């Protein structure tokens, strides 16, 4: 159980920190605003996405109802897939497409280990 817990917290923390940093960058860095325009997104979407990323990161890190955590995982999966599609469709270099894939893998590991921990805790309480 301990390796699963360590893997869960490591991957979840990395994803949450990255989401919070990108939310900060969406708001504070003008070059990120330009990148959103390059991808064809309106300016308000950048702000909405920043708020959603911080909210999702918090939901992944704190103990909340399992359904809320599932929504956070689903939201981040959609964000990573959408980022990959947007960068690919706009002809961005491979370096811009690797980030969403890497963080999608980390999110998947976090999700799988989260469910293993939930199952282990359920088996113990029976």
Secondary structure, 3 states (H helix, E strand, C coil): CHHHHHHHHHHHHHHHHHHHHHHHHHHHCHHHHHHHHHHCCCHHHHHHHHHHHHHHHHHHHCCCCHHHHHHHHHHHHHHHHHHHHHHHHCCCCHHHHHHHHHHHHHHHHHHHHHHHHHHHHHHHHC
